[in-house]
Each structure stands twice: as structure tokens, then as C-alpha cells.
Amino acid sequence: MLQHSAKKAIAYDQIPADAAIRRLYESDDLTAFIAAVLGKRVLYRGADPLDAVEIAIFGDGDELGWHFDNSEFSVTVMYQQAEAGVISTTEATTRYPAGSRPALARWKR
């Protein structure tokens, strides 16, 4: 069965050092927080100079087809223009058994 994927991406080496997303990725405090939430003693950041952080841009009709990742988990931050107000949701997206994925935090402003 053929799978279709279409998206645009900005590689880690193209993200300015002072960009908020890069500062978050490089934050020891955030890394320690995620490790604590996931019950891990320590986490290691990706060392790939292109793929340590990837900004994926999905336009109308774009999608990411089925694929397999070799990592135990990943952290995804999703941004989308809100139609009104601001709603933010963060969930743990580790490979938990179906229906048992815990929410890290939920808030509305």
C-alpha cells in the first residue's frame, strides 16, 4: 500500500539561535521537566545538526503518511492560528497502550 506525505520543513541549522523554539529545545530546565513527567532519569537531545528540531509546515492538502520512528518518544509542539481567543493543549505522546496516554497540562486563556 502506498503512503502519501507532503509537507514543508525548516531544518534545525536554519533556525536562528535566539528563536524561541530553539531556546526551548536547548533548555535544560524543560528537558528535566519532560524527563520527570515521563518518569525518566535523564533525556538526551538529538545531536543531528539538521533534524534535532524540525519545523514542519502543513498547508491545505498536506499530510504525514504512516511511518515508523526509531525513538522511544518525541515531543511535538503544534501551532495554529486561533479563530478566536487562545486555546493551548499539551499531551504526552509517548507510545502508551491505546487509551492510556496521560495529559501533561491543559489550560485556556
N, C-alpha and C positions, 0 to 999 in steps of 0.2 A: 504494500500500500504506500503510495507516495504521500509525503507530508509537505505542506506549503509553509514557508516562513518568509516574511517580508517586514523589514524594519530598517531604520537608520540608526547609527550608533556614533557616539563620541568616545574615543578611547582615553584611557587614564592619562597618557602622556600629553593629551591635548587639553586637559582640564587645568586651568590656572591654579598655581599652588595656594592662592588665597581664596579660592572658590569655597563656598560653604560646604558643598557635598564632599570635597576633598578634605577639608578640615574635620568633618565628621568621621570620615573613613580613617583618618590618621589619629583620631583621638583615643588616647589610652583609657580615658575615663569611660567613653562609650563602649569600647571593646570590653572592658572589665564588667560593665553593666550587662551587656549581652551575654557574656560568659556566665555571670551569676544567674540571670534569668533562665538560661538553658542548662544550668547545673554543671557547667564545665569548669575545670580548674583553670585552664588557660585556653585562649584562642590565638591563632596565628593569622595575620593578614596575608593575602595573596601577594607574591613578590613579582608577578608578571608585570612588566612595565607598560603593557598595553591593556591588559584585561583585569588589573587589580580592582578597578572601578570602571564600569561601563555605563554611560548614559544612553539608554535605549529610547528611541523616539518612534512612537507608533502613530501613523496617520490613519485617515479613513481607509479601511480595507486591509491595513497591515495586521499581521498576526505572528505569533511564535508557535510553530507547529510542535508536535510532540517531540521530546528529546530527553536524553538521559544525562544527568550531571554526575560526575565522579565525587563531588564533595558531599560531606555529611549533611550540610545545610548551607543556605545562603540568606543574606539579608536583603530585602527589596524595599526600596523607598519609592512610593508612587506619587506623582504629582499630576494633577489635572485641574484645569480652570474650573472653579465652582460656578454654578449658575446663580447662586445666591448664598451669602454668608460663607462660613468656612466649616468644613467637617473633616476631621483627621482621624484615621484609624491605623493602628499598628498591630500586627499579629505575628506571632511566631510562625515561621513557615518551615519548620524542620520536618523531617519525614516521620511524623507521628502516625500511629494507626488511624484509619478513617474515623472521623468524627471526634477525635480526641485532641485536636490542635488547640493549645491554650491561647487566649488573647493576652498580650503584654499590657496594653493600655488602650483605653478608648476615651475620647473626650470630644466635646463640642464647644465651639466659641461662637 
